[in-house]
Amino acid sequence: MSSPLKIYEFYDLSSHNTMGVSAKARFFTEVNTVDAHRKALEFVQENELPVLILGGGSNILFVKDFPGLVIHQNSKGIELVAENDEQVEVTVAAGENWHQLVQFCVNKGWGGIENLSLIPGNVGAAPIQNIGAYGVELESVFSSLEALYIKTGEIRTFSKDECAFGYRDSIFKKELKGEVIIISVNLILQKNQQVQLSYKALSDYLEKNRINNPGIKEVSEAVIAIRQSKLPDPNEIGNTGSFFKNPVIPVSLFDDLKQKYPDIPAYPVSGEQVKVPAGWLIEKAGWKGKREGEVGMHAKQALVLVNYGKATGQDLWEFANKVKRSVHQQFDIDLTPEVNIIS
Ligand code: EPU
């Protein structure tokens, strides 16, 4: 017999979001099996509630309290499902911590996700925004995932193509937003990984520290060191990593800006578009390290919105919008949040 669902009311979410906002969930439950998910969804349907699936809470801003049921996805397990001389395939439960998975794989000698070391959050959230860092995105190791439809309770496998991955994007942020719960993710990792060193900050770090011919362990350690040097630890200062996406703009606009700001950095996207670092735009607009009350943009990485302690979701959102308006005024570029805004 499965145990009944434990549902909490007016539950404080402070310890469930890395921004450290003290929003409340009207109802809250912890779930670690498909059966428990189905029970939680019955409760949602009976009471006609909105539902929110929460993993590590590292990419979410609660601007307000949540009026429905928050389901904290807590399932665990890393299973080796296939192996040959070159590769392994693992099935990972959605509630596993992402960085712990990276460390587990690096220790086994399985490569492909070492550049994604220390990204906060859980495995189930990784495909939603196709997490990426230091020249690698999840899609490069992704094989498939299993998801549960919220309305019907049906389980379906999604292939990589069906996930429609893009830059910090997937079908789960678009057509299927709020429709499914990711249950587990399958990854294919390499036993003889060719390490990916194209990202300048990473190759510079390795060179400076005289690390020649790095393997996956050295790359993972380098990424951890770089991240720790500029991203604030959410246990010390509330934050959700990059708050905005790096905007993709037309080459014509970029050429105009380049006249005025010859040092503007850019990454090519296509013949017609380039991606510009939002952190650079925010810094140039004067917001790097700027603090107003309990809110600010981080002094070492201008793209990180920080909560110095007691900011409300509303305070953070208003400050973010001020930054957005200021960037728009100066550069004619619209920043869009990378984090999930609950308003
Ligand atoms: N920059 C500035 N000032 C700043 C910050 C950045 O001028 O204060 C410029 C510099 O030119 C720098 C460039 O922006 O070289 C890129 O900065 P960084 O390497 O820190 O990366 P990012 O583009 O700001 C992205 C991801 C991060 C990821 C890093 C490393 C997005 C929205 N963010 O940031 O992801 O860790 O690359 O690969 O794509 C996250 O998603 O939460 C996250 C932290």
Boltz pocket constraint, residues with backbone or C-beta under 6 A from the ligand:
constraints:
  - pocket:
      binder: B
      contacts: [[A, 132], [A, 133], [A, 134], [A, 135], [A, 199], [A, 201], [A, 240], [A, 241], [A, 242], [A, 243], [A, 244], [A, 245], [A, 246], [A, 265], [A, 277], [A, 278], [A, 279], [A, 280], [A, 281], [A, 283], [A, 288], [A, 298], [A, 299], [A, 300], [A, 301], [A, 302], [A, 303], [A, 338]]
      max_distance: 6.0
